Amino acid sequence: MNETSMKRTNRIRMRMNSLQQRSNGRWKQFANVYAKFLLRFPWSILLVSSLITIGLASCCLFFMEIRPFDQTDFLMPHGLAITNALLIRRIFGSDTELRMHQQLNLYPGLDIIMKRRLNTVEGHPNQTNMLRNEILDEVHRLDRHIRSVRITDENKTMEYNYSTLCTQINQACVVDGNYILSDKFRHDLTHLLPPKSGYYFDTTGANGIPEFMFGKDYRMTNATSSMVDYDEEEEEEEYNDQNHTPTMHHATSEKIITYVPVFRLRYTMNTSTPERRQLAILWEREALRYLNQEYRSEILEILPSTSTAIADAIVEKAHGEGLYMSIMLLIFIILVCLCVTIQGNFHTSVGYLPLCGILSIALSTGATFGILSMCRIKIIEPMALLVFVVAIVECLRISIVCGEYHRILKDHLLTLTDVSSEIDIEKILPSIIESTHPYFLISTLIITIVYSLLSIFSPMITTLLICLTLVLYIIVNYLVHATFFSSCLVITLKRVVARRHCLFCFRLSKDCCEDSEEEITTKWIFIKQKLSSLSIKDSVIKKFVAATLCLLFVLSMITSLWFFLSIDTRLFDDQFLPRDASSLRLHMKSQESDFNIGPVVMFTIPETINYENEQVRLAMRTLLEQCQSELRTNDFQLLWLDHENVTHLITGKDPISLRVTPFSQNDLVIVDRENTSAIMASRFYCQMTSIKGDRLDIRTMNNLYTYTDQSPLPSVFPYSLLFPTYEALEQIRNEIYLSILLLIVACFILTLVPWFSFSNTLLTISHVLALLTSSLTCLYFFHKLTFNFGNALWFYVVSIIYLETLIHACYKRSDSKWKYNRIILSLLTSLVVLHFIPIQAYVFQIIRNSLIYHSIVCLILINLILPSCDYLIQSMNQNDEQIHKVRQPMVTIIDVNQSLTNGIEIKADVYETKTSLNSSI
């Protein structure tokens, strides 16, 4: 059995060796043909590639269009939430004139949270209670100031204030929570009863939900009989009977609200047309500026925000700090040129070649965006991230090419026995191409395939645009590198041979070059001897250290993968805002700490059903109970069945507008028929308590979809104004996972097939996986990383930065690591310089921290983990060769006239290793 398995193993090894030899032969043939082409037409290739890329770059200058970008670009136009929103709008009509809980989008508006200004550090309830007449007077004064804020249109011909731009019902501006501004609220201030119906509503249209107006920490105490005005209650009951409004009975045993820590108002805006929406945005920005800079109050502390405030603060800070990122990139490029140029002596240095590489980055960038501009594709600001990523990738390619150039040239000079011999470019160039371009080509194919598949699978237009742009960019960059930069490499080699490689192309003295080369070689040998004296000599200790490092590598990779899958999503976080946006930060903190109210969930029944059936009523109440049982929902509910008489709605002879009470306005679609009426559609509500957008919020949304699917109510579905956002966040997290999975699979296939080396392929995919998961885990632990709209596009593309480096390093394990280290160290140096600049933009902080961890992990993998794995693999191969020695027979030469009766005669036993299996017998 042992012998059979040995034979099978040997056959497999022979087959793999044969495939490897065939593959290496084809790559060598490709390198020879490509080198001959470059050597024959270097200046023609340089000229043609320059003209094409410059022409495309000029198209970019003439036709490029840039459009604004925000988180709405991530929403899925064909997603379930958007589809449901369109159906609701088709059923119930435009909702720009409806109440807050009936709206489908977050319209522009001004949201203000108000607190009492404290004179002491500790806030006693008597000092923080908002139920005071002087506080109400100040709130009314604030309201007057807000309504007096004016803007002018683009032509500066008309002025607008809140009254001309607001959402109106019954010719009155709608302010969510405006019950605070009503006379009835002032009258009931000392004996404020909680509403029986879930929200306040008076004859003037003022309304408000207690949890929205007062926060979650308002307190109630038992009411006394002296606090109730029975005459007022009778008048209110008589008025409600006349207007078909449910009566709020104020019993003496009920509780009253005695402590309110905050007040909240939201000024809604009319956005029925694009022109109105633009004016509304201008007004809310002006109102926010006035409240932050001009409004002052001695007793009231206000925390204002608008629908565009967070995005405006982030974008403004990012635009202002974009210069810092440009400086960092410039420092990185200077360090790259310096590190690559100084290698070698005056004769063998690559000279201007790094500058040619930087120029190739500029040409490929201009060509890529020129093609996009010619296709009438509008450029979005996050595409600048692609320039940053591709620039790092190209700098690594330049360093690898120059490193291989020095290695091959050094080996070539050792083979020259005659002093007068010249360098043979026809031998050097194919070797450089063979040791670099196959890896560049494979990594380009991997990136192209992965991001093409990701663009196909993604329902988000932004992902499609970024992925396809990256595919185009990486292909164009490879073509420019293979033509423009390679022709510059050939010209450099010809200058080296002609000994005109100095700054001004003067001919260099050969003696000077030889002396300089000998001096540098002597110094380098001395340094290597010093370093080797510090290394471990004992093979047992080396194996133990290598095995320990590999074991730690495997354990850390598994742990990092676990934590990577634990990274949560987030709609908003405190760290998203710049440090100087203190008012917005306090507003968002107050929204989380002082309120237990989130988006309203709207259950919609789009069909005609029998609402008089008890099973239907029970199914509607069951949905509300299921919603309220979730971890991220509260006890709020609005069910029109509690306020309406279904029989009266269907059989009543009054006009429909009189049959429906104000509590159910716009929640029912009733159509008159011959003798009766029919309820064509209806909706009812529960409420979530969070706007974080984390896993629990997304899970709550998915559970609500499950409940409606299981409900006996026909075609019922849930919707909330944040459901499209939650769907987009969930899709972002899944796509980041998918991109890494596709990258690993493509890396496995496309590195195994061209070279047929399982060990190198496994090393490559393990190192790539460890790099991606470890860097994200560091961000998760040290910076509380979440996947959000601010960093999503960066994490889509950051995974390709060191992909090519790891592939090349794993297949060239015995080569020097300096060609990788100098670029990584240059990048780290520029990032450290950037670290001392007080950057506040969240996306730049993520880019900086991500690249720092990415680079550090890559350095550890290349310089510690990879050599340890290589040492273990070599040790295992040596032991395997000693154990599995193959007996090779020696054949005697027999006279042709002599008959062969005993077959082959074995004369001696010769043992050879498995590496000699392919030699001829």
N, C-alpha and C positions, 0 to 999 in steps of 0.2 A: 504493500500500500504506500509505504514511504517512497519507494523507488518510482512508483507511478506518479505521485504528486510532484516529485522532483523533476521528472521528465516533462510533466505538464507546465511546471513553472519555468523550466528552461525554454520550452517552446514559446511560451508567452513573452519571455524576455528577448528571445531571438526575434520574434515578430515585432516587438516594440522597438528594438534596436534598428531593425530594418526600416520601420516607418520613420524613425527619427532621422536616419541617414538620408532617406528619400526626401523628407521635409527640409532638412538642412541643405541638401543639394538644390532644391527648388529656390530656397531663399538666396542661396549663393548665386544661382543663375539670374534671379531678379536683380541682385545687387550689381552683377557684372554688366547686365544690359543697361540698367539705369545709370551706372557710372560712365559707361561709354557715351551715352546720350549727353550727360552733363559735361563731360570733358570736351565733347565736340562742339557744343553750342552754349557755352556758359553766358556769354554776353547777350546772345539772342534771347535766351530764356529770361535773363534779368530784365531786358528791355521790354519784352512782351508782357511779362507778369506785372511789371511796374505800370505800363500803360493801361492795362485792363483794370487793375485795382484802383489806380488814380481816377480813371474814368467813372467807375462805379462810385467812388467816394465823392466825386463832384455831383453825381446825381443825388447823393444824400444831402448835399448842401442846398440844392435847388428844390427838391421835392419833399424833403422830410417834414412831417407834421407830428407834433407832440400833443398828446391829449392828457388831461388830468387823470389821476388814478386814486381810488380809495377802496375801502373794503367792500363796497357794493359790486365791484368788478369780480369778486369771488363768488357771488351768488349764482346758483345754477338756474338758468332760464327755463329749463325743462324739468326741474326738480319737482318733487311732490308738493312742497310748500308753495312754490310760485304758481303751480298749476291750480292748487286749491284757492289761492288768493284771486286768481283771474276768474274762477268760477263764482266766488263770493261777490266780486265786483260786478259780474254779469247779472247776478240775481238781485242784489240789493242796491246796485247803482254806485255812483261816486260817493266816497265816504269822506270827502274833504269838509263837509258840513256836519259831520256826525260827532257824537260824544267820544271821549277818549277810548273807552273800551270797545267801541265799534269800528275803530280805524284799523286799516290793514298795513299801514306803513308808519314809520317814524317821521312825521312831517316837521319842517322847520318850526321852531318855537323857542320860547324863553322859559327855562325851568329855574325857579328860585326856591331855595331852602332857607328859612329864616330862623334865627335863634336869638335869645336875649344875650346882650353883651355883658359879661361878668366883670364885677369889680374885684373879685377875689379868685384865687386859684381853684378852690373847691366850689363846686356848683351845688348849692343847697336847693331843694325843690322850690322854696319860696323865691329864689333868685333866678331860676330857669323857667318858671311857669309862664307860658305865653298868654294865658287867659287874664289879661289886664287891659283896661281901657286905654292906657297910654301906649301899650303895644299896638292895639288896634288902630289908634290914631296914626302911629308911625307907619303901619302897613298901608293905610289909605294914602298917606303922603307918598310912599314909595310907588304905589299904583299910579298916582297922578304924574309922577316924574317919568315913569316908564311909558305912559301913554303920550307924553309930550315929546318923546324922542322922534326926530324927523330925519328922513333921507330924501335924496333927489334921484331921479332916474338918470340913465346914461346921457341923455341929451340935456340934463340939468334944466328942464323946463317945468317939471311938476315936483311938488313935495308930497311925501307920504308919511303918515304916522300910523300908529297901531290901529286906530279906528277904521282907516281906509284899507288896511291889509289883513285884518283879522278874519278868522273863521266866524261866521255869523249864523245864529238861529233866531228867528223872529226879530230880525233887524237889530240884534244885540250881539256884541262880541262875546265869544265863548272863552272863558278862562277856567281851566280845570282847577277845581277847588275854590271857585269864586264865592262859595257860600260864606267864606271868611269875610268877604267884602260886603255882604248883604246886611241890611238893617235888622233882619230877623236874628242873625247870629249875634249881633251886638245886644239885642234885647234879651236873648237867651243865655248870655255869657255866664251868668251866675248860677243858672240851673239848666245846663246843656245836657239834654237827653240824647243817648245814642239812637240812631235811626232804626226803626223796625224793619225797613225794607232793604237795608244794606247800604244806602247812601242818602244824603240829604237832598231835598228838592223843595223849592218854594215857588210862589206864584210868579215871581219875576224871572224864573228860569235859572236862578243861581242853584248850583248843585255841588256835590263833593262827597267823596268816600272818606270816612274817618281815618282809615289806615293811610290814605294818601295825604290828607291835609295835616294830620296830627302825628304821624309816625306810629311805630309799634309800641312805644312805651307810655302812651297816655293812660291815665288812671281814672278809675271810677269809684265812687262811694255811694252808699245808700242815700236815696233822696228822702227828704222830709216833706210832710204835707204842706208846710208853709212855703216851700219852694215852687209849688205848682200853681199856675195862674189858670183857674178853671174857666174864667170868662174867655180868656184867649183860646183855650182848648176848644170850647164850644164853638167859637167863631171859626176856628180852623177846620173843625169837623163839618160845619155847615158849608164852608167854601169847598171842601173836598168832595162832599156829596154832589154839589152842583157841577163839578168838573170831572166827575168819575175818577177821582184820585183816592187811593186807599188812605184811610185815616190812621195817623200815628197816635195811639192812645197813650197818654202820659199817666200811668198809674202811680200812686204814691209809694208803692213798694219797689218801684224800679230804681235803677242806679242812674246817677248823673256823672258826667265827665267833669272832674275837678282839677286835673293836672294835664297840661299839654306841653311837651318839651320843645316842639318845633311847629312852625307853620310852613306850608308849601303851596305855591301857585305855579301854574304852567300856562303861559300865554300861547294859544294856538294860532297858526297862521293859515291863510288861504293860499293853496298851491294848485288851484284848479287848472291853470295854464302854465307853460314854461316861463312866461314873462312874470306872472305872479310869483312863481316859486323863486325866481332870481331876486325879485324885489324883497320877498320875505327873508331870504338869506342875508341880503344887505342890511335889512332892518335889524335882524337879530344880532348881527355882528356889531352894529353901531350901538345897540342897547347894551350888549355885553361890555363894550369898551367904556360906555358911560358909567355903568355900575362898578366896574373895577377901578376906574381912574378918577371919577368926579363925584360920585355919590358918597356921602358921609352921614353917619348916624351915630349918636352917642348911646342909644339904648338898643339898637338892632344890629346884629351881625348877619350879613347876607352872603349866601354861597350860590352864585349864579352859574348857569351852564346853558348851552344851546345845542342844537342838533349837529352843528358843524364845529363846535368849540374844540373838542378833543382832536379831531382831524386837522383843524387849522393850526393848533399849537404844535402838533407833531411835524406837520409838513413844513411849517415856518422854521422850526429849529433844524430840521434836516437840510433845508436849503441853505441855511446860514452856516452849517457845519460841513457842508460838502467840500469846502476848500481844504479842511483838515485831512479828509480822505485823499484828496488829490496830492497834498504834500507828502502823506505817507507813501502813496504809490510812487511818487517821484524819488523819495529816499530809497525805496526798495529797488527801483531801476538803476539808480546810481551805484548802489552796493553790488548789484548783480554784475554790471559792466566792470566794476573794479575787481571783484573776486574772480571773474572768468578771464579777464585780460592779463592779470599778473601771473597766471600759471605759465611755466616755461621760461625761456630766456628771450633775448632780443630776436633770436632767429626763429624759435619755435612758437612764440606767442601767437595767439589768434588775432591780435591787433584789433582792427575795426569790426571784427565779426559780431561781437555782442551788440554793437550799435546797429548793425544790419538786422539783427534779430529783433531789436526794439522797433526798428522801422517796419519790419514785417508785421508786428502786432498792430501798428497804426494802419497799415495798408489793409490787413484783413478786417479790421474794425470798420474802416470806411467802406470797404466792399460789401460787407454784410448788411450794414444799415442802408447802403445805397440800393441793394437788391430789394430790401423791404420797402424803401421809399418808392421805387419803381413799381412795385406791386400795390401801391396805395394803401399800405398797412401803416396805421398810425403808431408812433413810438410811445411807449409808456415809460415813466421814470424808472421803475425797477429794472429795466433792461440795462441800466448802468452797472448792475451787479454782474452781468455777464461779461462786460469788459474787464472788470476786476478779476474774475475767475479765469478767463481765457488768457489774460496777461500773465498770471502766475504759471499756468500750464505751459505757455510758450517759453517763459524764462527757464523752466525746468528742462524743456526740450533743448534749448540753447546750451545749457550747462552740460547735459548728457552728451550732446554731439561734440562739444569742445573737450569734455573729459575723455571720450573715446578717441578723439583725434590725438590727444597727448599720449594716451596709452599705446595706441597702435604706432604712432610715430616713434615713440621711444623703443618699442620692440623692433621696429624696422631699422632704426639706426644701429642697434646691436648686431644686426645681421650683415651690416656693411663692413667688409674686411678691408677694402681698399679705401685709403683716406681721400682719394680723389673722386670716389663714387658719389653720385648725386642721388637725391631722394626720388624714388619712383612713385609718381602720383597714381599711376595705373594700378599699383598694388595697394596703396594706402586707401584710396577713395572707396573701392568696393568693400574693403574691410570695415570702414566707418559706416557705410550704408547698411551693411549686413548686421552690424551690432546695434543699430539705432532704429532705422526706418520700419522694420517689421513690428517692433513694439509700438511705435507711434501709430502705425496703420491699424493694429489690432485694437488699441485703446480708442481710436477714432471710431472704429466699427462698433465697439461696445457702447460707447456714448450715443452713437446715432441710433442703434437698435433700441436701447433702453428708453430713450426719451421720445422716440417715435411711437413706441408702444404705449408709453405713459400719456402722450397726447391723444392717442386713440381711445384709451380707456377712460380718460377724465371727462366728466360732463361740464367742467368749469372752463369758460372761455379764456380766462387768464392763464390757467395752466397750459392750455393748448397753445396760446401765443408764446409763452416763455419757452416751452419745450421745443417747439418748432424753430424758434429763433436760435436757441442753443444748438440744435442740430445743424442748422444752416451755418452758424458761426464757427462751429468746431470743424466742419467740412472745409469751409473757406480758409480757415486758419491752417489746416493741414496742407491744402493745395498751395497756399502761399509759402509755407515752410518748405514744401517739396520742390518748389520752383525758385522763388526769389531767394530764400535763405540758402538753399543748396547751391545755387549758382554763385552766391557770395562765398560759400565755403570753397568751391573749386577755384575761384579767383584768388582767395587767400592762400590755398595750397600752391598755386603757381607763383605767387609772390615769395612764398617760403623757398621754393626751389630756385628761383632767380636771385635769392638773397637780397631782395628789395622790400623787406618787410618792416622797415623802420617807419617812423611817422611821416617822413617826406619822400618815401620810396627811394632813398639813396641806396646804392649798393653797399652791403655790409662786408666787412673783412671776415674771411673764413677763419682765420686764426683767432680773432677776437671772439667769434661765436663759439669755437671749440673750447677756448679757455673758460669762457663764461659757463658753458655747458658742463665742463669738468668740475668747476668750482661749485655750481649748484648741486650737481650729482653727489659730490663729496659731502656737502652739508646735509643733503637729504638722507644719505646712507647713515650718517652719524645720528640724525634724529630718529630714524627707524631703529637703529641699534639701541638707543636709549629707551625707546618705547617698548621694544621687545624684551628688554631686561626687566621691565615692570610686569610683564605678562606672566600668567601661571604656566609653569613648566610641567608639573606632574599631570599625567594624563587622567589619573583617577580623580583628582580634584577638579580638573577641567570638565570631565564628564558629569561630576556631581553638580557643579555650578551651572553647566548648560542644562542639565535635566531639571534643576530647580527653577531656572528662569522659564523654561518651556512649560513646566507645570503651573507656575504663576500666570503665565500667558494664557493658558487654557482656562484656568479658574476665573481670571479677570474678564476674559472674553464672554464666558457664560454669565457671569454676574452683570457685566455691562449690558448684555443683551436683555436680561431680565429688567433692569432699571430703564433701559431704552423703551421697552414696551409699556412701562408704567408712566411715561411722560403724559401729562394731561393737556387738555385744550383750555383756552381762556379767551373770552370775548374782550375783557378789559382787565388790566392790572395796574397797580399803582406805579410800577416801574416804566410803563409805557410813556408816561407824561414827563416832560422836561422838569428839572428841579424848580425853575422859576414859575411854573404854572401851579402855584400854591392854591389858588382859589378853586381851580378845577379838581385838584387832588382832594381838597377838603369836601367838595361837593360829592365826589364819588365815594369817599369814605363814609360820609353821612348817609348816603343812599344805601350802603351796605349795613352800617351799624344802627341807624335810627329808624329804618323802614323794613318791614317784612312784607313788601309788596313788589311784585314783578309784573311781567307781561300777562295780560288776560288771555286765557285760552277760550277760543270761540268754537263751540260745537255747532255745526251747520247741518241741517237736514234739507237737501235740495229738492225733495220730491213731496208730492201730496200724499199724506197718510191720514188715518183716522185718529185724531188727537183725543177723541172721546173714549177711545179704547183704554182700559186700565193697564193692559200689557204695554202699550206704547208709553203711557205716563211713567210706569214703573221702569221701563228701559231708559228713559231720559234721566230719571232720578238716580238710577244705578250708575250711569256714566259720570254724573257729578260726584257720587260717593267714591267711585274708583279714582277719580281725579284728586279728590281731597285726601285720599289715603296715601298718596305719593309723598316722598320725603321732601320734595321741593315745591309743595303747594300748601296753601292755607285754607281756611274755612269759608272764604268768600265764595258766594255763588249768586248768580242772577238767572232765575228761571221764570219765564213769562207765564208759565202755568200758575204760579203763585199769585199773580196779579190780574189775570184775565179770566173771563167766563167764556169758555170755548163755545158753548151753545149760543151765547149772545153774539159772539163773533161770527158764527156761521149763519144764524137765522135772523139776526137783527136787521131792522129796516133802516136804521140810521146810516148816514154816510160812514164809510170805513174809518175816516179820520176821527170820528167821534166815538166809534166803538172801541178803538184801541187807546188804552191809557198812556200817559207820558212815560210810564215805566217801561213799556214795551215798544216804544216808537222806534221804527226802523229795524225791529227784530222779527217782524212778521210781514210776509208778502201775501196779501189777501186779494182774491179776484172775485168779482161779482159774477154770478151765473143767473139762470132764469129765476129760480125761486129761492136759491140759497147762495151762500158764498163758500169759497174753498180756500184753505190755507195752502198756498203753493210751496212755501219754504219758511223755515224758522231757524232761529239760532238762540243758544243759551250759553252761559259762561261759568267757568271757574277761574282760578288765578294761581299763577306760580309765585314763588317768593324770592327767586334769585334771577340775576341777570349775568352771572359769572360766565356761563357758557362752558362749564367743565363737564366731566363725565356724568355726574349726577343729573345735570340739566338735560344733557343729550339723552340719557337713559329715560328720564321722565317723558321727554318728547316721544321717544320710541314706544314707551309703554302706552301712551295715550293713543298712538296709532294702532297699537295692538288691541286696546279696549274697543275702539270704534270698529275695527275689523270683526271682532267677535260679537258685537252688539246686534240684536235683531232689528234695529232701526235701519231702514234701507238707505244705503249710500251715505250714511252719516260720516263726517270727518272732522278732525280738530284742526285749528289754525291759531297761531299767535304771531304777532309782528316780528318776533325773534326766531321763529322756526326756520325761515330761510337762512338766517345767520348760523344757527346751530347745525343745520344740515351741511353748510359750507365748512364749518370747523371740523365736523366729523369726517367729511370728505378729504380735507387737508391732511388730517392725521393718517387716514388710511392710505393716501397717495404717497406720503413720505415713507411709510412702511413698504408700500409696493415698489417704490423706486429703488430702495435698498435691496429688496428681494430680487427684482429684475437685474440689478447690477451684479449681484453675486452669481445668479444663474448664467447671465451672459458672459461674465468673467470666466466661469468654469468651462463653458462650452468653447468660447472663442480663444482661450489660451491652451486648452487641451488639444483641439483639432489641429492647429498649425504645427505644434512641436511634439505632441504625443509624450508628455512627461507628467505622470500623475503626481509625483512628489512636488514638482515646481508649481503645478496647478493648485494643489491643496495648500501649499504655502501661500500662494497669491490670494486665494479667496479667504483664507483664515486671517491674513494680515489686513486685507481690505475690510472685512467685517469687524475686526478688532478696532481698526482706526475709526470707522464711522460710529460704532456704538460707544466706544470709550470717550471720544470727544463730546458726544451728546450727553453721556452720563456725567462728565465733569461739569458741563453747563447745568445739568439738572440738580446736582448737589450744591454747587457753589453759587449759582445765580438763579435758582428756582425756575429753570427753563420750562416754558409751556409752548405748545404750538398755537400760534395765533396769526392774525392777519398781518401783523407787523414783521414777523420773521419767516413766514411760510415760504416765500419765494427764494430766500437765501438758502434754506435747508433743502429746497429742491435741487440746487445746483452745486452746493459746497462739496458734495460727495465725489465730484470728479477731479478735484484739485490735485490730489496725490495718487490718483488711480494709476496713471502712466508710470509714475516713479516706483510704486510698489511692484508693478508687473516687471519693469526692467530690473529692479533690484533682486527680485526673487529668481529671475532667470540668469542673472549675472552675479551670483552670490559671492564669488571669489574676487570680484573686481573691487577697486577702491570705492569707498562710500563718499569721498570728498565731493564728487560731482553733484551729489544730492544734498549733502550737508551744507554746502556753501549757499545754496539758494534758500534752504529752510532757515539757516541762521540769518541770512540777509532779511528775510521776511520777518523773523522774530525781532530783529533789531529795529526795523521800521515800526513794528507794532508796539514795541516798548516805548519808542519815542512818542507814538500816538497815545500811549497810556498816560503820559504826563500832561496831555492836553485835556482840559475839563470838558469832555464830550457829553452832551445831554441827550442827543437823539437816540432813541431806543434801538433803531435798526443798526446804527453805527456801533453802538456798544455790543450788540449781538455779533456783528461781523468781526469786530476786534477780538472779543473773547473767544469766539468760535475758532478763528484762525490761530490764536495762541495755543489753545488746547490741541487743535488739529496738528499743528507743527510739532509741538512737544511730543505728542503720542507717536507721530511719524518718525521723529528722531530716535525715540526709544526702540521702536520696531526695527528700524533699519540697522541701528548700531549695536543693539543688545540681543533682541529676540531672534532676528534673522540669522546672525552668526551662530547663536546657540543652536538653533534648529539645524543649520547647515552642518555644524560639528557633529551633532547626534546622528544625522543622516549618513554622513561619511563614515562614522564609527560603525554604524549598523551595517553599512555596505561592506566594509572591510571584514567584519566578523562573518557576514554572510558568504563572502568570497572564500574565506578560509574553511567554512563548514561545507559548502557545496562546491567542492572541486570536481571538475569534469574530466574524466579519463578520455584522452584523445588517442586513438590507435595510430600506429605507424605502419605503413603498408610496404611490404617488400616488392622489389621490381622483379617480375617473373618473366622468363623468356617466353616469347609468343609461341614458340614451338612446343613448349611444355604444357601439358594439359593441366588445368586447374581442377584438382580433385579435392583438396582440403580447404578451399576458400582462401580467405585472407589470413596471412600469417602475422601475428602480433609479435614484434621483436623486442619491444621495450615498453615500460610503463612511464608515460610522461604526463604530469599533472599540470594543467593550466587553469587559469581562472576563467570566469564566465565572459570576461571582456575579449577573450580570444576566439569566441565562438564564431565570429563573423570572418575570421581570417581564412585564407584559402589553404587547402590541404595539399 
